[in-house]
């Protein structure tokens, strides 16, 4: 795709080469630049702190893209690509540093495997393989390096799996095995719903400092339950199970702060996103909110074997890392005009204090940085070469007040060659989640649309993380009025600033942002073009058919209170739509089932509205195949070019 807009502006670099020659002209950002981009993130740190394992990911013009694993020293020297067996993804070092453990695909199942490493090359055959009926879902070594704790489904395989799928709750239990693969056993089997929390990638287990116990986080399964509850238990390896606490909401990121205290993230709000830091004694007792007045949002928490606790904080559109000690949070690391990812370190008591992070900003992809005192020092340069040939417009963090007096923040991305005082075609881009936030990063959606000549605004509407629990919880039962009003006020603000041509307005969002798009075009006619990706259009049928809990939007029962769910369902207001609408949806989406888009499309088409729907075969909530991602932006470019030229 050469361009997705009829006008392409080439920006000449003002930097000069030797002898005064100009640098080559840069091209505007397109989806192909996203496909070509490389980024790096830390995976593990060796026990002695001398080696960092990191992953480099990249896209492609078709297929799934790819990844590589590399070693590097903390000073940024010695970067070397690893030669690994096929289908092995390393997750960490063994205690001695002479082998890597990780996930190895065996007969289609991810299994724990250990491969010895010499230099940058792993052995052809593993030294340890633990084969479980359904594979493993998470691996955590003990602090003394003698055992692995695995999360896995303990049930025997269904011999008719190829014939049928039985709809029932998933199961996940604890399996503990020595690092040489011997002595494996299921532990504390009364707990079989281990879960890392809503939207969490954290492991729902944590080793005690002495390696004799594991804290377990489980939750009520989505199937068969209307309300979410979480449970904290303490499992003694080879011993018994002790219940510590029941929390009537979601929990994530459990860690030991010491031998006698557990910390975790949770919330007291109706919304299910963990946003505060809590503690509980390992002897049981009251759960304590350690951040009752937090004006930001906790996002992730990790703890090393020395008792250092690192907490990711969403501070508006900036991501920071704080430390937690003695009941207090203290800012530790930030990255200029960007953000910092979760802390990565060695899990062993004998390890050094070396810590690595991912860092990113609006003009660089994610890369690896290490802690150096109170500062972070970037040690990889993935993506820099590709970005050097791209002309990127400015990015601004902006603030305004909605019509009903709510202070709001957003990110405005401008096209390359942006000229102050000139009005541009404008697109408002509400994020998904909705309990999430946009961050100061090189955002491929915003950059690709800005590459079409647009000013793009990403509003952090009520329901977004990063602004305290009142802002987050305000979305409960009010997605269609409060959040909508905030998103629409972002357009008002852009017009008032003189950035947006009021006759050339568009809106695009995916998932929760897709809902916002589908709903917005039933409420206003100001937008000349709209694109909805995987959006909710019929709330009553959506609540129980999504693959995860959705009662954080509205916990009432749809069959008992149908009107409460109809009032924000776009399908019930389809007759109001006048904006040309493009609907994009994965044909295998289970997060927002595909029928949500199909129903809306059918209703609009039957009413003679200007609508187009494109399905992506085999795709889940967002396509993983790059040819489908590229087609999405081809479709968006064509739609905007036709209806908002």
C-alpha positions in Angstrom: 0.0 0.0 0.0 1.7 3.2 -1.2 -0.7 5.6 0.5 -4.2 5.5 2.1 -5.0 9.2 1.3 -4.9 11.0 -2.0 -2.5 13.6 -0.7 0.9 12.4 0.5 3.3 15.0 2.0 6.9 14.2 1.9 8.9 15.8 4.7 12.5 16.7 4.0 14.9 16.3 6.9 16.6 19.6 7.9 19.6 17.7 9.1 22.5 17.8 6.7 25.1 15.3 5.8 28.8 15.9 5.4 29.6 18.6 2.8 26.2 20.1 3.4 24.2 17.5 1.4 20.6 16.9 2.5 19.5 13.6 4.0 17.2 11.5 1.8 13.5 12.4 1.9 11.5 10.6 4.5 8.2 8.9 3.8 5.0 9.2 5.9 4.1 6.4 8.3 1.9 3.6 7.0 0.8 0.2 8.2 3.8 -1.3 6.3 6.1 0.5 8.7 4.3 -1.1 11.6 4.8 -4.5 9.8 8.5 -3.8 9.4 9.1 -2.4 12.9 11.3 -4.2 15.4 11.0 -3.9 19.2 12.8 -5.4 22.2 11.6 -6.4 25.7 13.5 -8.0 28.6 12.7 -11.7 29.4 15.0 -12.6 32.2 18.2 -11.7 34.0 20.9 -14.2 34.9 21.7 -15.0 38.6 25.0 -13.0 38.5 23.3 -10.1 36.7 25.9 -10.3 33.9 23.5 -11.4 31.1 20.0 -10.2 30.1 17.9 -12.4 27.9 15.6 -10.3 25.7 13.1 -10.9 22.9 13.0 -9.0 19.6 9.6 -9.1 17.9 8.8 -7.9 14.3 6.0 -8.1 11.8 5.8 -9.1 8.2 3.9 -8.5 5.0 2.0 -11.8 5.6 1.8 -14.5 8.2 2.4 -14.2 11.9 5.6 -12.1 11.9 8.4 -13.5 14.0 10.7 -13.1 17.0 14.3 -13.7 18.1 16.0 -14.2 21.4 19.2 -12.4 22.3 21.7 -12.1 25.1 23.2 -8.7 26.1 25.4 -7.4 28.9 23.9 -4.7 31.2 26.4 -2.1 29.7 24.9 -2.7 26.3 27.8 -4.7 24.9 28.0 -8.3 23.7 24.6 -8.5 22.1 24.3 -11.9 20.4 21.4 -13.7 18.8 20.6 -17.1 20.3 20.4 -20.3 18.3 17.5 -22.2 19.9 15.6 -25.4 19.1 12.5 -25.0 17.0 9.4 -24.3 19.1 11.3 -23.4 22.2 10.6 -20.1 23.9 12.9 -19.4 26.8 11.5 -17.8 29.9 14.5 -17.7 32.2 17.9 -19.0 33.4 18.5 -21.9 35.8 20.3 -20.9 39.0 23.8 -21.7 37.7 23.1 -19.7 34.4 24.2 -22.6 32.2 20.7 -23.5 30.9 17.5 -21.9 30.0 14.0 -23.0 31.0 10.9 -22.3 29.0 8.0 -23.5 27.0 8.6 -26.2 24.3 5.8 -27.3 22.0 5.4 -31.1 22.2 2.6 -32.7 20.2 0.9 -29.3 20.0 1.1 -28.7 23.7 3.4 -26.2 25.5 5.5 -28.2 28.0 8.3 -27.2 30.4 11.7 -27.9 29.0 15.3 -27.1 30.0 18.0 -26.7 27.4 21.7 -26.3 28.2 23.4 -23.3 26.6 27.0 -23.0 25.5 27.8 -19.4 24.3 24.8 -18.4 22.2 23.8 -21.9 21.2 21.4 -24.2 23.0 21.7 -28.0 23.0 19.8 -29.9 20.4 18.0 -32.0 23.0 16.5 -30.8 26.3 17.9 -32.0 29.6 14.4 -31.9 31.2 10.9 -32.2 29.8 7.8 -32.3 32.0 4.8 -33.5 30.0 1.4 -32.6 31.5 -2.0 -33.6 30.0 -2.8 -30.2 28.5 0.6 -28.6 28.7 1.7 -25.8 31.0 0.2 -22.3 31.3 2.9 -20.7 33.4 6.3 -21.5 35.0 7.8 -20.1 38.2 11.1 -21.3 39.7 11.6 -21.3 43.4 13.9 -18.8 45.1 16.4 -21.5 45.9 16.4 -22.7 42.3 15.5 -26.3 43.1 11.9 -26.5 42.0 9.5 -25.3 39.4 5.8 -24.4 40.1 3.6 -24.9 37.0 0.1 -23.9 36.3 -1.8 -26.5 34.3 -5.1 -28.1 33.6 -5.1 -31.3 35.7 -8.0 -33.1 33.9 -7.2 -36.0 31.6 -7.6 -35.3 27.9 -11.0 -35.8 26.3 -10.6 -38.6 23.7 -13.3 -36.9 21.6 -11.6 -33.5 21.5 -11.4 -33.7 17.7 -15.1 -34.4 17.5 -16.7 -32.1 20.1 -16.1 -29.3 22.5 -17.8 -29.5 25.9 -18.7 -26.1 27.2 -17.6 -25.9 30.8 -15.4 -23.8 33.0 -11.7 -24.0 32.4 -9.5 -25.4 35.1 -6.0 -24.6 36.3 -4.1 -26.1 39.2 -0.7 -26.1 40.8 2.0 -28.7 39.8 5.4 -28.6 41.5 8.4 -30.5 40.2 12.2 -30.5 40.8 14.3 -28.7 38.2 15.7 -32.1 37.0 12.1 -33.1 36.1 11.7 -35.6 39.0 9.3 -35.7 42.0 6.5 -33.9 40.2 3.1 -33.8 42.0 -0.2 -31.9 41.9 -0.4 -29.7 45.0 -3.3 -28.2 46.9 -5.8 -29.7 44.4 -8.8 -28.1 46.1 -7.8 -25.0 44.2 -8.5 -25.5 40.5 -9.4 -22.0 39.2 -6.0 -20.3 39.3 -6.4 -17.0 37.5 -4.2 -13.9 37.2 -7.2 -11.4 37.2 -9.1 -9.5 34.6 -6.9 -8.8 31.6 -3.8 -9.8 33.5 -0.8 -11.6 32.1 0.6 -12.1 35.6 1.0 -15.6 37.1 -1.5 -16.3 39.8 1.1 -17.8 42.1 4.1 -16.5 44.2 6.8 -18.4 46.1 7.4 -17.5 49.7 11.0 -16.3 50.4 12.0 -19.6 51.9 10.6 -21.6 49.0 8.4 -23.7 51.2 5.0 -22.2 50.3 3.2 -20.7 47.4 0.5 -18.0 47.5 -2.4 -19.0 45.1 -4.8 -16.6 43.5 -8.0 -18.2 42.2 -11.3 -16.7 41.0 -14.8 -17.8 40.4 -15.0 -19.1 36.8 -16.9 -16.9 34.3 -19.2 -19.8 33.3 -21.7 -20.5 36.0 -21.2 -17.2 37.9 -22.6 -13.7 37.5 -20.4 -12.0 40.1 -16.6 -12.3 40.3 -15.0 -13.3 43.5 -11.3 -13.9 44.1 -9.6 -16.1 46.7 -6.1 -16.0 48.2 -4.8 -19.2 49.7 -1.4 -20.4 51.0 -0.2 -23.8 49.8 2.5 -25.6 51.7 4.5 -27.8 49.3 3.8 -31.4 50.3 1.5 -30.1 53.0 -1.9 -28.4 53.4 -3.9 -25.4 52.2 -4.7 -22.3 54.2 -7.3 -19.8 53.1 -6.3 -16.2 53.6 -8.9 -14.0 52.1 -12.0 -13.7 49.9 -12.2 -10.5 47.8 -15.5 -9.6 46.1 -13.8 -8.5 42.9 -10.8 -9.1 40.7 -7.3 -9.5 42.0 -4.0 -9.4 40.1 -0.2 -9.5 40.7 0.2 -11.3 44.0 3.7 -11.0 45.6 5.4 -11.6 48.9 6.7 -8.4 50.4 8.5 -10.5 53.1 7.9 -13.8 54.9 4.8 -12.6 56.7 2.9 -10.4 54.2 1.3 -10.7 50.7 0.6 -7.8 48.5 -1.8 -7.7 45.6 -3.8 -5.4 43.3 -7.5 -5.1 43.5 -10.4 -2.7 43.8 -13.6 -1.9 45.7 -15.3 -0.3 42.7 -18.0 -1.9 40.6 -15.6 -2.0 37.8 -13.4 -5.0 37.9 -10.0 -3.5 37.0 -7.5 -3.7 39.9 -6.4 -0.2 40.7 -5.2 -0.1 44.3 -2.5 -2.0 46.2 -3.6 -4.1 49.1 -1.9 -6.4 51.7 -2.8 -9.2 53.9 -0.9 -11.1 56.5 0.2 -14.7 55.8 -1.5 -15.6 59.1 -4.8 -14.3 57.8 -6.8 -11.4 59.0 -8.0 -8.1 57.5 -7.2 -7.0 54.0 -5.7 -3.5 54.0 -5.9 -0.9 51.2 -2.4 0.7 51.2 -3.3 3.3 48.6 -6.8 4.6 49.5 -6.2 8.1 48.1 -4.3 7.0 45.0 -4.9 9.6 42.2 -3.4 7.2 39.5 -3.9 3.5 38.8 -1.8 0.5 39.7 -1.3 -1.7 36.7 1.2 -4.5 37.5 3.4 -5.5 40.4 6.5 -7.8 40.7 8.8 -8.6 43.6 12.4 -9.9 43.5 13.8 -12.5 45.9 15.3 -9.7 48.1 11.9 -8.2 49.0 12.1 -5.3 46.5 8.5 -4.7 45.2 8.1 -2.8 41.9 4.7 -1.4 41.0 3.7 -0.3 37.5 1.7 2.9 37.7 -0.5 4.4 35.0 -0.1 8.2 35.6 -2.5 9.5 33.0 -0.9 8.7 29.6 2.5 8.1 31.2 3.6 4.7 32.6 6.0 4.8 35.6 7.5 2.3 38.0 7.3 2.9 41.7 8.6 0.9 44.6 6.6 -0.3 47.6 8.0 -0.5 51.1 6.6 -0.1 54.6 3.1 0.7 53.3 4.3 3.5 50.9 4.7 3.9 47.2 7.7 5.9 46.0 8.4 6.8 42.3 11.4 5.0 41.1 11.7 5.2 37.3 10.1 7.1 34.5 11.1 7.6 30.8 11.1 11.0 29.1 8.0 11.6 27.0 7.1 7.9 27.2 6.7 5.0 29.6 8.3 2.2 31.5 7.2 -1.5 31.5 7.3 -4.0 34.2 10.5 -4.8 36.1 12.5 -7.9 35.1 15.1 -9.6 37.4 16.5 -12.9 38.5 14.0 -14.9 40.7 16.7 -16.4 42.9 17.8 -15.5 46.5 21.4 -15.8 45.4 20.9 -13.3 42.5 22.3 -9.9 42.0 20.1 -6.8 42.2 20.3 -6.2 38.4 16.9 -5.1 37.0 15.8 -4.5 33.4 12.8 -2.8 32.0 11.2 -2.0 28.6 11.0 1.7 27.7 9.2 3.4 24.9 8.2 6.8 23.6 6.4 8.5 20.7 9.3 8.2 18.3 10.8 4.9 19.2 9.6 1.3 19.5 10.0 -0.5 22.8 13.6 -1.3 23.9 15.5 -2.7 26.9 16.8 -0.5 29.6 18.6 -1.2 32.9 18.5 0.5 36.2 21.5 2.7 36.9 21.0 4.3 40.3 17.8 6.3 40.0 18.0 6.5 36.2 17.3 4.1 33.4 19.8 3.6 30.6 18.6 2.2 27.3 20.9 -0.7 26.0 19.2 -1.8 22.8 18.3 0.1 19.6 15.7 -2.1 17.9 13.6 -0.2 15.4 15.8 2.9 15.2 17.0 2.1 11.7 13.5 1.7 10.3 12.2 4.8 12.0 15.1 6.9 10.6 13.5 6.8 7.2 10.0 7.9 8.4 8.7 11.4 8.7 6.8 11.6 12.0 4.6 14.5 13.0 4.5 16.0 16.5 2.6 14.4 19.4 1.1 16.5 22.2 -0.5 15.7 25.5 -3.5 17.9 25.8 -6.0 18.8 28.5 -9.6 20.2 28.3 -12.8 20.2 30.3 -15.9 18.4 29.1 -19.3 20.1 28.9 -20.3 18.7 32.3 -17.1 19.9 34.0 -14.8 16.8 33.9 -11.1 17.4 33.5 -9.8 15.2 30.6 -6.5 14.4 29.1 -5.7 13.0 25.6 -2.9 12.5 23.1 -3.0 14.5 19.8 -0.9 13.1 16.9 -0.3 15.4 14.0 0.6 14.5 10.4 4.2 14.9 9.2 4.8 18.5 8.0 2.0 19.8 10.2 1.5 23.6 9.8 0.2 25.6 12.8 -3.0 27.4 12.0 -4.0 25.0 9.2 -7.2 22.9 9.6 -6.8 19.2 8.8 -9.1 16.3 8.4 -9.7 14.9 11.9 -10.3 11.5 13.5 -11.1 10.8 17.1 -9.7 7.4 18.2 -11.3 6.1 21.5 -9.3 3.3 23.0 -10.4 -0.2 23.8 -10.8 -1.8 27.2 -12.6 0.4 28.1 -10.8 0.2 31.5 -7.4 0.9 29.9 -5.6 4.0 28.6 -3.5 5.3 25.7 0.1 5.8 26.5 3.0 7.9 25.1 4.3 5.4 22.6 4.8 5.0 18.9 1.1 4.1 18.4 0.7 2.3 15.0 -3.0 3.1 14.8 -2.6 6.9 15.4 0.6 7.1 13.3 -0.9 5.3 10.3 -4.0 7.5 10.3 -1.9 10.6 10.8 0.1 9.3 7.8 -3.1 9.8 5.8 -3.0 13.5 6.6 -5.2 13.5 9.7 -4.9 15.0 13.1 -5.7 12.1 15.5 -7.0 12.5 19.0 -7.0 9.8 21.6 -9.2 10.9 24.6 -8.9 9.3 28.0 -12.6 9.3 28.7 -14.3 8.4 31.9 -13.6 4.7 32.4 -9.9 5.1 31.5 -7.2 4.0 33.9 -4.5 6.4 35.2 -6.8 9.0 36.8 -7.9 7.5 40.1 -10.8 5.2 40.9 -13.6 7.8 40.6 -12.7 8.4 37.0 -12.4 4.7 36.3 -15.6 3.7 38.1 -17.6 6.5 36.5 -18.1 4.2 33.4 -20.3 1.7 35.4 -23.7 1.7 33.8 -22.7 4.9 32.0 -20.6 3.9 29.0 -23.1 5.3 26.6 -23.6 8.7 28.1 -20.6 9.8 30.2 -17.8 8.1 28.1 -19.6 9.2 24.9 -19.8 12.8 26.0 -16.1 12.8 26.8 -15.1 11.3 23.5 -17.3 13.8 21.6 -15.8 16.7 23.7 -12.4 15.7 22.3 -13.7 16.6 18.9 -15.0 19.9 20.2 -11.6 20.7 21.7 -9.7 19.9 18.4 -12.1 22.2 16.5 -11.6 24.9 19.0 -7.9 24.6 18.8 -8.1 25.2 15.0 -6.6 21.7 14.3 -9.7 20.0 13.0 -11.8 21.0 9.9 -15.3 20.8 11.3 -16.5 19.6 7.8 -14.0 16.7 7.7 -14.6 14.7 10.9 -14.2 11.0 11.4 -14.3 8.4 14.2 -12.6 5.0 14.5 -12.3 2.6 17.4 -11.7 -1.1 18.1 -13.4 -3.3 20.8 -14.7 -0.9 23.5 -13.6 1.9 21.0 -15.7 0.0 18.4 -18.7 0.2 20.7 -18.0 4.0 21.0 -18.0 4.3 17.2 -21.2 2.2 16.7 -23.0 4.2 19.4 -21.7 7.6 18.4 -23.2 7.4 14.9 -26.6 6.8 16.4 -26.3 9.9 18.6 -24.8 12.6 16.2 -24.5 13.2 12.5 -21.3 15.4 12.8 -18.9 12.7 11.5 -18.6 12.2 7.8 -17.1 8.7 8.1 -16.9 6.1 10.8 -15.0 2.8 11.2 -16.0 0.3 13.9 -13.8 -2.7 14.7 -15.1 -5.6 16.8 -17.5 -3.3 18.6 -20.3 -4.2 21.0 -23.6 -3.3 19.4 -26.2 -5.3 21.5 -25.4 -5.3 25.2 -28.0 -7.8 26.5 -26.8 -10.6 24.2 -23.1 -9.6 24.7 -23.0 -9.9 28.5 -23.1 -13.7 28.7 -21.5 -14.6 25.3 -18.1 -12.9 25.7 -15.4 -15.2 26.9 -14.6 -13.1 29.9 -16.6 -11.3 32.6 -18.3 -8.2 31.3 -20.4 -7.3 34.4 -18.0 -4.5 35.1 -20.1 -2.4 32.7 -23.4 -3.4 34.3 -24.1 -6.2 36.8 -27.8 -6.2 36.3 -29.4 -9.3 34.7 -30.2 -8.6 31.0 -33.3 -10.8 31.0 -34.7 -9.0 34.1 -33.8 -5.5 33.1 -33.8 -5.5 29.3 -34.4 -1.7 28.9 -31.2 -0.9 30.9 -29.2 -2.8 28.3 -31.2 -1.6 25.3 -30.6 2.1 26.0 -27.0 2.0 24.9 -27.3 -0.7 22.2 -26.6 0.7 18.8 -28.8 -1.9 17.1 -31.8 -0.4 18.8 -31.1 3.1 17.3 -30.0 2.0 13.8 -32.6 4.1 12.2 -30.8 7.3 13.4 -27.6 6.5 11.5 -26.6 8.7 8.6 -22.8 8.4 8.8 -21.3 6.0 6.4 -20.0 3.1 8.6 -17.3 0.5 7.9 -17.6 -2.6 10.2 -14.5 -4.8 10.6 -14.6 -8.0 12.7 -12.7 -11.2 13.2 -14.7 -14.2 12.1 -13.5 -16.2 15.1 -13.8 -13.5 17.7 -14.9 -14.8 21.1 -14.2 -11.6 23.1 -16.8 -9.6 21.2 -18.6 -12.4 19.3 -18.8 -11.8 15.5 -22.6 -11.7 15.5 -22.4 -8.3 17.2 -21.0 -6.7 14.1 -23.1 -8.9 11.8 -26.4 -8.0 13.5 -25.6 -4.3 13.3 -24.6 -4.6 9.6 -27.7 -6.5 8.7 -30.0 -3.9 10.4 -28.2 -1.0 8.8 -28.2 -2.6 5.4 -31.9 -3.4 5.6 -32.6 0.2 6.4 -30.7 1.4 3.3 -27.8 2.9 5.3 -24.3 3.4 3.8 -22.5 0.4 5.4 -19.8 -2.1 4.6 -18.7 -5.1 6.6 -15.5 -7.0 6.2 -14.8 -10.3 8.1 -11.3 -11.7 8.7 -11.4 -15.5 8.5 -9.8 -17.3 11.5 -9.2 -14.0 13.3 -9.9 -13.5 16.9 -10.5 -10.2 18.6 -7.8 -8.6 16.5 -6.1 -10.3 13.5 -2.7 -11.9 14.1 -2.0 -12.4 10.4 -0.2 -9.4 9.0 -1.9 -9.5 5.6 -5.2 -9.0 7.5 -3.8 -6.1 9.6 -2.6 -4.5 6.4 -6.0 -5.0 4.8 -7.6 -3.3 7.8 -5.7 -0.1 7.1 -6.3 -0.4 3.4 -10.0 -0.6 4.1 -9.8 2.4 6.5 -7.9 4.4 4.0 -10.3 3.7 1.2 -13.3 4.5 3.4 -12.0 7.8 4.7 -10.8 8.7 1.2 -14.3 8.1 -0.2 -16.5 9.6 2.5 -14.2 12.2 4.3 -11.9 13.3 1.4 
